[in-house]
Amino acid sequence: MTPRQRSEPTYSAGSPFRARPAPVVEQFAVDDRVTHDRFGLGRVVSGNEAAVVVEFGDQRVRLVSPFAKLHKL
């Protein structure tokens, strides 16, 4: 048996409950200085909305959206 997929609940217009807001995905541009919880300080080398490549010292790391541990400086 396969487990049931959990779907987002729907709320009527008069409901006191509100749907969760969509998470805000931060946008990064080339040459942005960033910090990562695991890799430390770095600079964005390339990227788009789906993924960025960040240079941390001598290594390059590709990070995918939603960039939870990556922050702009």
N, CA, C, O and CB atoms as a CASP TS submission, in Angstrom:
PFRMAT TS
TARGET T0000
AUTHOR 0000-0000-0000
METHOD Language model
MODEL 1
PARENT N/A
ATOM      1  N   MET     1       0.831  -1.180   0.000  1.00  0.00           N
ATOM      2  CA  MET     1       0.000   0.000   0.000  1.00  0.00           C
ATOM      3  C   MET     1       0.874   1.241   0.000  1.00  0.00           C
ATOM      4  O   MET     1       1.900   1.290   0.678  1.00  0.00           O
ATOM      5  CB  MET     1      -0.944  -0.001   1.202  1.00  0.00           C
ATOM      6  N   THR     2       0.471   2.222  -0.748  1.00  0.00           N
ATOM      7  CA  THR     2       1.229   3.464  -0.779  1.00  0.00           C
ATOM      8  C   THR     2       0.580   4.474   0.166  1.00  0.00           C
ATOM      9  O   THR     2      -0.643   4.496   0.305  1.00  0.00           O
ATOM     10  CB  THR     2       1.308   4.031  -2.225  1.00  0.00           C
ATOM     11  N   PRO     3       1.397   5.313   0.819  1.00  0.00           N
ATOM     12  CA  PRO     3       0.819   6.304   1.734  1.00  0.00           C
ATOM     13  C   PRO     3       0.089   7.393   0.954  1.00  0.00           C
ATOM     14  O   PRO     3       0.424   7.687  -0.194  1.00  0.00           O
ATOM     15  CB  PRO     3       1.915   6.929   2.622  1.00  0.00           C
ATOM     16  N   ARG     4      -0.904   7.978   1.594  1.00  0.00           N
ATOM     17  CA  ARG     4      -1.672   9.054   0.966  1.00  0.00           C
ATOM     18  C   ARG     4      -0.833  10.316   0.898  1.00  0.00           C
ATOM     19  O   ARG     4      -0.046  10.605   1.800  1.00  0.00           O
ATOM     20  CB  ARG     4      -2.983   9.321   1.737  1.00  0.00           C
ATOM     21  N   GLN     5      -1.009  11.058  -0.175  1.00  0.00           N
ATOM     22  CA  GLN     5      -0.331  12.335  -0.325  1.00  0.00           C
ATOM     23  C   GLN     5      -1.111  13.393   0.450  1.00  0.00           C
ATOM     24  O   GLN     5      -2.336  13.476   0.355  1.00  0.00           O
ATOM     25  CB  GLN     5      -0.193  12.726  -1.827  1.00  0.00           C
ATOM     26  N   ARG     6      -0.398  14.180   1.200  1.00  0.00           N
ATOM     27  CA  ARG     6      -1.043  15.234   1.976  1.00  0.00           C
ATOM     28  C   ARG     6      -1.171  16.475   1.100  1.00  0.00           C
ATOM     29  O   ARG     6      -0.183  16.944   0.534  1.00  0.00           O
ATOM     30  CB  ARG     6      -0.241  15.549   3.280  1.00  0.00           C
ATOM     31  N   SER     7      -2.364  16.997   0.989  1.00  0.00           N
ATOM     32  CA  SER     7      -2.586  18.179   0.162  1.00  0.00           C
ATOM     33  C   SER     7      -2.836  19.385   1.064  1.00  0.00           C
ATOM     34  O   SER     7      -3.167  19.250   2.242  1.00  0.00           O
ATOM     35  CB  SER     7      -3.780  17.961  -0.811  1.00  0.00           C
ATOM     36  N   GLU     8      -2.668  20.553   0.479  1.00  0.00           N
ATOM     37  CA  GLU     8      -2.924  21.783   1.216  1.00  0.00           C
ATOM     38  C   GLU     8      -4.425  21.935   1.397  1.00  0.00           C
ATOM     39  O   GLU     8      -5.186  21.692   0.460  1.00  0.00           O
ATOM     40  CB  GLU     8      -2.322  23.018   0.483  1.00  0.00           C
ATOM     41  N   PRO     9      -4.865  22.333   2.588  1.00  0.00           N
ATOM     42  CA  PRO     9      -6.299  22.515   2.801  1.00  0.00           C
ATOM     43  C   PRO     9      -6.811  23.747   2.050  1.00  0.00           C
ATOM     44  O   PRO     9      -6.062  24.690   1.794  1.00  0.00           O
ATOM     45  CB  PRO     9      -6.605  22.643   4.304  1.00  0.00           C
ATOM     46  N   THR    10      -8.083  23.719   1.709  1.00  0.00           N
ATOM     47  CA  THR    10      -8.709  24.877   1.085  1.00  0.00           C
ATOM     48  C   THR    10      -9.567  25.575   2.130  1.00  0.00           C
ATOM     49  O   THR    10     -10.195  24.927   2.967  1.00  0.00           O
ATOM     50  CB  THR    10      -9.561  24.464  -0.159  1.00  0.00           C
ATOM     51  N   TYR    11      -9.586  26.882   2.075  1.00  0.00           N
ATOM     52  CA  TYR    11     -10.337  27.672   3.044  1.00  0.00           C
ATOM     53  C   TYR    11     -11.365  28.512   2.319  1.00  0.00           C
ATOM     54  O   TYR    11     -11.097  29.038   1.239  1.00  0.00           O
ATOM     55  CB  TYR    11      -9.400  28.563   3.880  1.00  0.00           C
ATOM     56  N   SER    12     -12.535  28.640   2.907  1.00  0.00           N
ATOM     57  CA  SER    12     -13.556  29.489   2.301  1.00  0.00           C
ATOM     58  C   SER    12     -13.217  30.950   2.579  1.00  0.00           C
ATOM     59  O   SER    12     -12.387  31.252   3.436  1.00  0.00           O
ATOM     60  CB  SER    12     -14.972  29.135   2.844  1.00  0.00           C
ATOM     61  N   ALA    13     -13.860  31.844   1.854  1.00  0.00           N
ATOM     62  CA  ALA    13     -13.562  33.274   1.970  1.00  0.00           C
ATOM     63  C   ALA    13     -13.868  33.800   3.376  1.00  0.00           C
ATOM     64  O   ALA    13     -13.185  34.711   3.844  1.00  0.00           O
ATOM     65  CB  ALA    13     -14.363  34.067   0.929  1.00  0.00           C
ATOM     66  N   GLY    14     -14.854  33.261   4.045  1.00  0.00           N
ATOM     67  CA  GLY    14     -15.231  33.738   5.371  1.00  0.00           C
ATOM     68  C   GLY    14     -14.526  33.019   6.510  1.00  0.00           C
ATOM     69  O   GLY    14     -14.838  33.265   7.675  1.00  0.00           O
ATOM     70  N   SER    15     -13.596  32.149   6.206  1.00  0.00           N
ATOM     71  CA  SER    15     -12.913  31.362   7.216  1.00  0.00           C
ATOM     72  C   SER    15     -11.958  32.227   8.042  1.00  0.00           C
ATOM     73  O   SER    15     -11.279  33.088   7.482  1.00  0.00           O
ATOM     74  CB  SER    15     -12.156  30.214   6.562  1.00  0.00           C
ATOM     75  N   PRO    16     -11.890  32.016   9.358  1.00  0.00           N
ATOM     76  CA  PRO    16     -10.939  32.772  10.176  1.00  0.00           C
ATOM     77  C   PRO    16      -9.498  32.276   9.999  1.00  0.00           C
ATOM     78  O   PRO    16      -8.555  32.935  10.437  1.00  0.00           O
ATOM     79  CB  PRO    16     -11.336  32.685  11.647  1.00  0.00           C
ATOM     80  N   PHE    17      -9.334  31.125   9.363  1.00  0.00           N
ATOM     81  CA  PHE    17      -8.011  30.573   9.126  1.00  0.00           C
ATOM     82  C   PHE    17      -7.506  31.065   7.776  1.00  0.00           C
ATOM     83  O   PHE    17      -8.288  31.256   6.845  1.00  0.00           O
ATOM     84  CB  PHE    17      -8.033  29.023   9.180  1.00  0.00           C
ATOM     85  N   ARG    18      -6.234  31.264   7.680  1.00  0.00           N
ATOM     86  CA  ARG    18      -5.643  31.734   6.434  1.00  0.00           C
ATOM     87  C   ARG    18      -4.675  30.688   5.904  1.00  0.00           C
ATOM     88  O   ARG    18      -4.054  29.950   6.668  1.00  0.00           O
ATOM     89  CB  ARG    18      -4.926  33.085   6.639  1.00  0.00           C
ATOM     90  N   ALA    19      -4.559  30.639   4.593  1.00  0.00           N
ATOM     91  CA  ALA    19      -3.594  29.746   3.975  1.00  0.00           C
ATOM     92  C   ALA    19      -2.194  30.284   4.240  1.00  0.00           C
ATOM     93  O   ALA    19      -2.002  31.491   4.386  1.00  0.00           O
ATOM     94  CB  ALA    19      -3.859  29.602   2.448  1.00  0.00           C
ATOM     95  N   ARG    20      -1.229  29.394   4.301  1.00  0.00           N
ATOM     96  CA  ARG    20       0.156  29.818   4.515  1.00  0.00           C
ATOM     97  C   ARG    20       0.630  30.632   3.324  1.00  0.00           C
ATOM     98  O   ARG    20       0.341  30.283   2.180  1.00  0.00           O
ATOM     99  CB  ARG    20       1.081  28.598   4.741  1.00  0.00           C
ATOM    100  N   PRO    21       1.356  31.716   3.581  1.00  0.00           N
ATOM    101  CA  PRO    21       1.880  32.485   2.446  1.00  0.00           C
ATOM    102  C   PRO    21       2.984  31.691   1.745  1.00  0.00           C
ATOM    103  O   PRO    21       3.664  30.872   2.363  1.00  0.00           O
ATOM    104  CB  PRO    21       2.419  33.867   2.917  1.00  0.00           C
ATOM    105  N   ALA    22       3.147  31.946   0.468  1.00  0.00           N
ATOM    106  CA  ALA    22       4.188  31.267  -0.295  1.00  0.00           C
ATOM    107  C   ALA    22       5.554  31.726   0.206  1.00  0.00           C
ATOM    108  O   ALA    22       5.732  32.915   0.474  1.00  0.00           O
ATOM    109  CB  ALA    22       4.036  31.545  -1.817  1.00  0.00           C
ATOM    110  N   PRO    23       6.520  30.824   0.341  1.00  0.00           N
ATOM    111  CA  PRO    23       7.846  31.232   0.824  1.00  0.00           C
ATOM    112  C   PRO    23       8.515  32.168  -0.173  1.00  0.00           C
ATOM    113  O   PRO    23       8.404  31.985  -1.385  1.00  0.00           O
ATOM    114  CB  PRO    23       8.738  29.999   1.073  1.00  0.00           C
ATOM    115  N   VAL    24       9.206  33.166   0.349  1.00  0.00           N
ATOM    116  CA  VAL    24       9.914  34.121  -0.485  1.00  0.00           C
ATOM    117  C   VAL    24      11.291  33.545  -0.804  1.00  0.00           C
ATOM    118  O   VAL    24      12.070  33.248   0.102  1.00  0.00           O
ATOM    119  CB  VAL    24      10.029  35.514   0.218  1.00  0.00           C
ATOM    120  N   VAL    25      11.583  33.389  -2.075  1.00  0.00           N
ATOM    121  CA  VAL    25      12.871  32.849  -2.508  1.00  0.00           C
ATOM    122  C   VAL    25      13.774  34.025  -2.852  1.00  0.00           C
ATOM    123  O   VAL    25      13.456  34.827  -3.731  1.00  0.00           O
ATOM    124  CB  VAL    25      12.710  31.876  -3.734  1.00  0.00           C
ATOM    125  N   GLU    26      14.891  34.120  -2.162  1.00  0.00           N
ATOM    126  CA  GLU    26      15.814  35.226  -2.389  1.00  0.00           C
ATOM    127  C   GLU    26      16.507  35.060  -3.741  1.00  0.00           C
ATOM    128  O   GLU    26      16.848  33.948  -4.143  1.00  0.00           O
ATOM    129  CB  GLU    26      16.855  35.309  -1.251  1.00  0.00           C
ATOM    130  N   GLN    27      16.708  36.174  -4.429  1.00  0.00           N
ATOM    131  CA  GLN    27      17.359  36.173  -5.731  1.00  0.00           C
ATOM    132  C   GLN    27      18.820  36.571  -5.557  1.00  0.00           C
ATOM    133  O   GLN    27      19.123  37.495  -4.801  1.00  0.00           O
ATOM    134  CB  GLN    27      16.636  37.131  -6.718  1.00  0.00           C
ATOM    135  N   PHE    28      19.721  35.889  -6.243  1.00  0.00           N
ATOM    136  CA  PHE    28      21.145  36.182  -6.172  1.00  0.00           C
ATOM    137  C   PHE    28      21.656  36.547  -7.552  1.00  0.00           C
ATOM    138  O   PHE    28      21.259  35.950  -8.553  1.00  0.00           O
ATOM    139  CB  PHE    28      21.930  34.985  -5.599  1.00  0.00           C
ATOM    140  N   ALA    29      22.541  37.533  -7.596  1.00  0.00           N
ATOM    141  CA  ALA    29      23.151  37.961  -8.853  1.00  0.00           C
ATOM    142  C   ALA    29      24.626  37.580  -8.836  1.00  0.00           C
ATOM    143  O   ALA    29      25.201  37.315  -7.781  1.00  0.00           O
ATOM    144  CB  ALA    29      22.975  39.496  -9.072  1.00  0.00           C
ATOM    145  N   VAL    30      25.229  37.558 -10.026  1.00  0.00           N
ATOM    146  CA  VAL    30      26.652  37.256 -10.137  1.00  0.00           C
ATOM    147  C   VAL    30      27.441  38.307  -9.357  1.00  0.00           C
ATOM    148  O   VAL    30      27.111  39.492  -9.401  1.00  0.00           O
ATOM    149  CB  VAL    30      27.103  37.213 -11.632  1.00  0.00           C
ATOM    150  N   ASP    31      28.478  37.875  -8.646  1.00  0.00           N
ATOM    151  CA  ASP    31      29.360  38.691  -7.803  1.00  0.00           C
ATOM    152  C   ASP    31      28.743  39.123  -6.479  1.00  0.00           C
ATOM    153  O   ASP    31      29.333  39.944  -5.776  1.00  0.00           O
ATOM    154  CB  ASP    31      29.777  39.905  -8.555  1.00  0.00           C
ATOM    155  N   ASP    32      27.565  38.591  -6.113  1.00  0.00           N
ATOM    156  CA  ASP    32      27.018  38.854  -4.781  1.00  0.00           C
ATOM    157  C   ASP    32      27.864  38.128  -3.751  1.00  0.00           C
ATOM    158  O   ASP    32      28.215  36.964  -3.944  1.00  0.00           O
ATOM    159  CB  ASP    32      25.529  38.412  -4.684  1.00  0.00           C
ATOM    160  N   ARG    33      28.193  38.799  -2.664  1.00  0.00           N
ATOM    161  CA  ARG    33      28.889  38.164  -1.554  1.00  0.00           C
ATOM    162  C   ARG    33      27.837  37.486  -0.689  1.00  0.00           C
ATOM    163  O   ARG    33      26.819  38.092  -0.355  1.00  0.00           O
ATOM    164  CB  ARG    33      29.735  39.202  -0.727  1.00  0.00           C
ATOM    165  N   VAL    34      28.081  36.220  -0.323  1.00  0.00           N
ATOM    166  CA  VAL    34      27.116  35.438   0.435  1.00  0.00           C
ATOM    167  C   VAL    34      27.814  34.686   1.565  1.00  0.00           C
ATOM    168  O   VAL    34      29.039  34.560   1.591  1.00  0.00           O
ATOM    169  CB  VAL    34      26.372  34.456  -0.488  1.00  0.00           C
ATOM    170  N   THR    35      27.011  34.197   2.483  1.00  0.00           N
ATOM    171  CA  THR    35      27.502  33.306   3.522  1.00  0.00           C
ATOM    172  C   THR    35      26.589  32.085   3.578  1.00  0.00           C
ATOM    173  O   THR    35      25.379  32.186   3.371  1.00  0.00           O
ATOM    174  CB  THR    35      27.565  34.030   4.906  1.00  0.00           C
ATOM    175  N   HIS    36      27.184  30.944   3.859  1.00  0.00           N
ATOM    176  CA  HIS    36      26.452  29.682   3.943  1.00  0.00           C
ATOM    177  C   HIS    36      26.740  29.076   5.303  1.00  0.00           C
ATOM    178  O   HIS    36      27.858  29.176   5.809  1.00  0.00           O
ATOM    179  CB  HIS    36      26.850  28.699   2.783  1.00  0.00           C
ATOM    180  N   ASP    37      25.726  28.444   5.899  1.00  0.00           N
ATOM    181  CA  ASP    37      25.884  27.873   7.241  1.00  0.00           C
ATOM    182  C   ASP    37      26.969  26.808   7.298  1.00  0.00           C
ATOM    183  O   ASP    37      27.609  26.652   8.338  1.00  0.00           O
ATOM    184  CB  ASP    37      24.573  27.282   7.710  1.00  0.00           C
ATOM    185  N   ARG    38      27.195  26.080   6.230  1.00  0.00           N
ATOM    186  CA  ARG    38      28.182  24.998   6.232  1.00  0.00           C
ATOM    187  C   ARG    38      29.504  25.401   5.582  1.00  0.00           C
ATOM    188  O   ARG    38      30.572  25.072   6.099  1.00  0.00           O
ATOM    189  CB  ARG    38      27.619  23.791   5.519  1.00  0.00           C
ATOM    190  N   PHE    39      29.443  26.119   4.442  1.00  0.00           N
ATOM    191  CA  PHE    39      30.633  26.413   3.654  1.00  0.00           C
ATOM    192  C   PHE    39      31.303  27.743   4.006  1.00  0.00           C
ATOM    193  O   PHE    39      32.471  27.939   3.669  1.00  0.00           O
ATOM    194  CB  PHE    39      30.276  26.413   2.211  1.00  0.00           C
ATOM    195  N   GLY    40      30.608  28.649   4.666  1.00  0.00           N
ATOM    196  CA  GLY    40      31.198  29.930   5.060  1.00  0.00           C
ATOM    197  C   GLY    40      30.976  31.020   4.026  1.00  0.00           C
ATOM    198  O   GLY    40      29.944  31.061   3.357  1.00  0.00           O
ATOM    199  N   LEU    41      31.978  31.919   3.903  1.00  0.00           N
ATOM    200  CA  LEU    41      31.877  33.056   2.992  1.00  0.00           C
ATOM    201  C   LEU    41      32.160  32.643   1.565  1.00  0.00           C
ATOM    202  O   LEU    41      32.995  31.776   1.305  1.00  0.00           O
ATOM    203  CB  LEU    41      32.830  34.159   3.409  1.00  0.00           C
ATOM    204  N   GLY    42      31.440  33.289   0.626  1.00  0.00           N
ATOM    205  CA  GLY    42      31.645  32.970  -0.777  1.00  0.00           C
ATOM    206  C   GLY    42      31.144  34.069  -1.682  1.00  0.00           C
ATOM    207  O   GLY    42      30.640  35.097  -1.229  1.00  0.00           O
ATOM    208  N   ARG    43      31.294  33.826  -2.988  1.00  0.00           N
ATOM    209  CA  ARG    43      30.855  34.771  -4.016  1.00  0.00           C
ATOM    210  C   ARG    43      30.106  33.987  -5.088  1.00  0.00           C
ATOM    211  O   ARG    43      30.547  32.922  -5.520  1.00  0.00           O
ATOM    212  CB  ARG    43      32.070  35.558  -4.634  1.00  0.00           C
ATOM    213  N   VAL    44      28.952  34.539  -5.516  1.00  0.00           N
ATOM    214  CA  VAL    44      28.141  33.892  -6.547  1.00  0.00           C
ATOM    215  C   VAL    44      28.864  34.007  -7.882  1.00  0.00           C
ATOM    216  O   VAL    44      29.226  35.106  -8.303  1.00  0.00           O
ATOM    217  CB  VAL    44      26.717  34.526  -6.628  1.00  0.00           C
ATOM    218  N   VAL    45      29.077  32.868  -8.552  1.00  0.00           N
ATOM    219  CA  VAL    45      29.774  32.827  -9.828  1.00  0.00           C
ATOM    220  C   VAL    45      28.778  32.820 -10.984  1.00  0.00           C
ATOM    221  O   VAL    45      28.979  33.514 -11.980  1.00  0.00           O
ATOM    222  CB  VAL    45      30.687  31.596  -9.900  1.00  0.00           C
ATOM    223  N   SER    46      27.709  32.041 -10.857  1.00  0.00           N
ATOM    224  CA  SER    46      26.667  31.990 -11.889  1.00  0.00           C
ATOM    225  C   SER    46      25.394  31.476 -11.246  1.00  0.00           C
ATOM    226  O   SER    46      25.408  30.982 -10.118  1.00  0.00           O
ATOM    227  CB  SER    46      27.093  31.083 -13.098  1.00  0.00           C
ATOM    228  N   GLY    47      24.289  31.597 -11.979  1.00  0.00           N
ATOM    229  CA  GLY    47      23.050  31.064 -11.449  1.00  0.00           C
ATOM    230  C   GLY    47      21.821  31.647 -12.087  1.00  0.00           C
ATOM    231  O   GLY    47      21.887  32.528 -12.944  1.00  0.00           O
ATOM    232  N   ASN    48      20.671  31.118 -11.635  1.00  0.00           N
ATOM    233  CA  ASN    48      19.359  31.585 -12.053  1.00  0.00           C
ATOM    234  C   ASN    48      18.400  31.368 -10.895  1.00  0.00           C
ATOM    235  O   ASN    48      18.837  31.234  -9.752  1.00  0.00           O
ATOM    236  CB  ASN    48      18.871  30.847 -13.342  1.00  0.00           C
ATOM    237  N   GLU    49      17.074  31.330 -11.171  1.00  0.00           N
ATOM    238  CA  GLU    49      16.100  31.173 -10.091  1.00  0.00           C
ATOM    239  C   GLU    49      16.145  29.786  -9.454  1.00  0.00           C
ATOM    240  O   GLU    49      15.810  29.636  -8.279  1.00  0.00           O
ATOM    241  CB  GLU    49      14.706  31.444 -10.614  1.00  0.00           C
ATOM    242  N   ALA    50      16.551  28.780 -10.208  1.00  0.00           N
ATOM    243  CA  ALA    50      16.519  27.402  -9.734  1.00  0.00           C
ATOM    244  C   ALA    50      17.766  26.983  -8.970  1.00  0.00           C
ATOM    245  O   ALA    50      17.677  26.176  -8.044  1.00  0.00           O
ATOM    246  CB  ALA    50      16.324  26.487 -10.888  1.00  0.00           C
ATOM    247  N   ALA    51      18.933  27.520  -9.342  1.00  0.00           N
ATOM    248  CA  ALA    51      20.179  27.114  -8.693  1.00  0.00           C
ATOM    249  C   ALA    51      21.241  28.188  -8.891  1.00  0.00           C
ATOM    250  O   ALA    51      21.185  28.965  -9.845  1.00  0.00           O
ATOM    251  CB  ALA    51      20.672  25.757  -9.249  1.00  0.00           C
ATOM    252  N   VAL    52      22.207  28.222  -7.979  1.00  0.00           N
ATOM    253  CA  VAL    52      23.353  29.132  -8.104  1.00  0.00           C
ATOM    254  C   VAL    52      24.632  28.338  -7.875  1.00  0.00           C
ATOM    255  O   VAL    52      24.635  27.328  -7.170  1.00  0.00           O
ATOM    256  CB  VAL    52      23.248  30.324  -7.091  1.00  0.00           C
ATOM    257  N   VAL    53      25.714  28.809  -8.478  1.00  0.00           N
ATOM    258  CA  VAL    53      27.031  28.238  -8.238  1.00  0.00           C
ATOM    259  C   VAL    53      27.807  29.274  -7.443  1.00  0.00           C
ATOM    260  O   VAL    53      27.962  30.418  -7.871  1.00  0.00           O
ATOM    261  CB  VAL    53      27.768  27.856  -9.586  1.00  0.00           C
ATOM    262  N   VAL    54      28.296  28.857  -6.272  1.00  0.00           N
ATOM    263  CA  VAL    54      28.996  29.763  -5.371  1.00  0.00           C
ATOM    264  C   VAL    54      30.418  29.258  -5.179  1.00  0.00           C
ATOM    265  O   VAL    54      30.648  28.063  -4.990  1.00  0.00           O
ATOM    266  CB  VAL    54      28.257  29.883  -4.005  1.00  0.00           C
ATOM    267  N   GLU    55      31.362  30.181  -5.231  1.00  0.00           N
ATOM    268  CA  GLU    55      32.772  29.848  -5.018  1.00  0.00           C
ATOM    269  C   GLU    55      33.116  30.141  -3.556  1.00  0.00           C
ATOM    270  O   GLU    55      33.073  31.289  -3.113  1.00  0.00           O
ATOM    271  CB  GLU    55      33.706  30.658  -5.996  1.00  0.00           C
ATOM    272  N   PHE    56      33.456  29.091  -2.822  1.00  0.00           N
ATOM    273  CA  PHE    56      33.871  29.201  -1.424  1.00  0.00           C
ATOM    274  C   PHE    56      35.356  28.874  -1.372  1.00  0.00           C
ATOM    275  O   PHE    56      35.732  27.704  -1.306  1.00  0.00           O
ATOM    276  CB  PHE    56      33.034  28.244  -0.483  1.00  0.00           C
ATOM    277  N   GLY    57      36.201  29.901  -1.400  1.00  0.00           N
ATOM    278  CA  GLY    57      37.644  29.661  -1.396  1.00  0.00           C
ATOM    279  C   GLY    57      38.064  28.918  -2.642  1.00  0.00           C
ATOM    280  O   GLY    57      37.946  29.450  -3.746  1.00  0.00           O
ATOM    281  N   ASP    58      38.554  27.690  -2.489  1.00  0.00           N
ATOM    282  CA  ASP    58      39.047  26.925  -3.638  1.00  0.00           C
ATOM    283  C   ASP    58      38.036  25.915  -4.174  1.00  0.00           C
ATOM    284  O   ASP    58      38.374  25.135  -5.065  1.00  0.00           O
ATOM    285  CB  ASP    58      40.311  26.206  -3.261  1.00  0.00           C
ATOM    286  N   GLN    59      36.811  25.905  -3.660  1.00  0.00           N
ATOM    287  CA  GLN    59      35.812  24.965  -4.164  1.00  0.00           C
ATOM    288  C   GLN    59      34.571  25.697  -4.662  1.00  0.00           C
ATOM    289  O   GLN    59      34.200  26.751  -4.144  1.00  0.00           O
ATOM    290  CB  GLN    59      35.427  23.961  -3.076  1.00  0.00           C
ATOM    291  N   ARG    60      33.940  25.113  -5.680  1.00  0.00           N
ATOM    292  CA  ARG    60      32.690  25.647  -6.209  1.00  0.00           C
ATOM    293  C   ARG    60      31.572  24.683  -5.850  1.00  0.00           C
ATOM    294  O   ARG    60      31.701  23.469  -6.006  1.00  0.00           O
ATOM    295  CB  ARG    60      32.770  25.865  -7.753  1.00  0.00           C
ATOM    296  N   VAL    61      30.459  25.254  -5.359  1.00  0.00           N
ATOM    297  CA  VAL    61      29.340  24.441  -4.909  1.00  0.00           C
ATOM    298  C   VAL    61      28.078  24.921  -5.613  1.00  0.00           C
ATOM    299  O   VAL    61      27.796  26.119  -5.660  1.00  0.00           O
ATOM    300  CB  VAL    61      29.180  24.510  -3.360  1.00  0.00           C
ATOM    301  N   ARG    62      27.321  23.969  -6.162  1.00  0.00           N
ATOM    302  CA  ARG    62      26.029  24.294  -6.780  1.00  0.00           C
ATOM    303  C   ARG    62      24.952  24.092  -5.730  1.00  0.00           C
ATOM    304  O   ARG    62      24.821  23.007  -5.163  1.00  0.00           O
ATOM    305  CB  ARG    62      25.752  23.410  -8.054  1.00  0.00           C
ATOM    306  N   LEU    63      24.179  25.143  -5.472  1.00  0.00           N
ATOM    307  CA  LEU    63      23.114  25.110  -4.476  1.00  0.00           C
ATOM    308  C   LEU    63      21.778  25.331  -5.175  1.00  0.00           C
ATOM    309  O   LEU    63      21.649  26.222  -6.014  1.00  0.00           O
ATOM    310  CB  LEU    63      23.344  26.181  -3.370  1.00  0.00           C
ATOM    311  N   VAL    64      20.789  24.515  -4.827  1.00  0.00           N
ATOM    312  CA  VAL    64      19.480  24.608  -5.462  1.00  0.00           C
ATOM    313  C   VAL    64      18.509  25.403  -4.598  1.00  0.00           C
ATOM    314  O   VAL    64      18.674  25.514  -3.383  1.00  0.00           O
ATOM    315  CB  VAL    64      18.920  23.212  -5.735  1.00  0.00           C
ATOM    316  N   SER    65      17.505  25.947  -5.250  1.00  0.00           N
ATOM    317  CA  SER    65      16.476  26.737  -4.583  1.00  0.00           C
ATOM    318  C   SER    65      15.728  25.859  -3.595  1.00  0.00           C
ATOM    319  O   SER    65      15.521  24.683  -3.897  1.00  0.00           O
ATOM    320  CB  SER    65      15.500  27.360  -5.610  1.00  0.00           C
ATOM    321  N   PRO    66      15.319  26.334  -2.468  1.00  0.00           N
ATOM    322  CA  PRO    66      15.042  27.678  -1.987  1.00  0.00           C
ATOM    323  C   PRO    66      16.171  28.341  -1.201  1.00  0.00           C
ATOM    324  O   PRO    66      15.908  29.328  -0.514  1.00  0.00           O
ATOM    325  CB  PRO    66      13.846  27.640  -1.149  1.00  0.00           C
ATOM    326  N   PHE    67      17.382  27.867  -1.261  1.00  0.00           N
ATOM    327  CA  PHE    67      18.551  28.504  -0.647  1.00  0.00           C
ATOM    328  C   PHE    67      18.356  28.775   0.848  1.00  0.00           C
ATOM    329  O   PHE    67      18.608  29.889   1.306  1.00  0.00           O
ATOM    330  CB  PHE    67      18.862  29.808  -1.364  1.00  0.00           C
ATOM    331  N   ALA    68      17.919  27.787   1.602  1.00  0.00           N
ATOM    332  CA  ALA    68      17.600  27.973   3.019  1.00  0.00           C
ATOM    333  C   ALA    68      18.806  28.399   3.850  1.00  0.00           C
ATOM    334  O   ALA    68      18.649  29.182   4.787  1.00  0.00           O
ATOM    335  CB  ALA    68      17.028  26.696   3.585  1.00  0.00           C
ATOM    336  N   LYS    69      19.994  27.913   3.538  1.00  0.00           N
ATOM    337  CA  LYS    69      21.166  28.200   4.359  1.00  0.00           C
ATOM    338  C   LYS    69      22.081  29.245   3.737  1.00  0.00           C
ATOM    339  O   LYS    69      23.171  29.489   4.253  1.00  0.00           O
ATOM    340  CB  LYS    69      21.941  26.935   4.601  1.00  0.00           C
ATOM    341  N   LEU    70      21.661  29.867   2.640  1.00  0.00           N
ATOM    342  CA  LEU    70      22.480  30.849   1.934  1.00  0.00           C
ATOM    343  C   LEU    70      21.896  32.244   2.160  1.00  0.00           C
ATOM    344  O   LEU    70      20.699  32.463   1.974  1.00  0.00           O
ATOM    345  CB  LEU    70      22.558  30.519   0.410  1.00  0.00           C
ATOM    346  N   HIS    71      22.754  33.181   2.562  1.00  0.00           N
ATOM    347  CA  HIS    71      22.307  34.534   2.888  1.00  0.00           C
ATOM    348  C   HIS    71      23.217  35.565   2.243  1.00  0.00           C
ATOM    349  O   HIS    71      24.433  35.383   2.184  1.00  0.00           O
ATOM    350  CB  HIS    71      22.266  34.740   4.409  1.00  0.00           C
ATOM    351  N   LYS    72      22.613  36.662   1.755  1.00  0.00           N
ATOM    352  CA  LYS    72      23.390  37.765   1.185  1.00  0.00           C
ATOM    353  C   LYS    72      24.070  38.551   2.302  1.00  0.00           C
ATOM    354  O   LYS    72      23.562  38.649   3.419  1.00  0.00           O
ATOM    355  CB  LYS    72      22.485  38.698   0.340  1.00  0.00           C
ATOM    356  N   LEU    73      25.219  39.101   1.972  1.00  0.00           N
ATOM    357  CA  LEU    73      25.909  39.988   2.922  1.00  0.00           C
ATOM    358  C   LEU    73      25.668  41.420   2.533  1.00  0.00           C
ATOM    359  O   LEU    73      26.159  42.332   3.199  1.00  0.00           O
ATOM    360  CB  LEU    73      27.426  39.694   2.972  1.00  0.00           C
TER
END
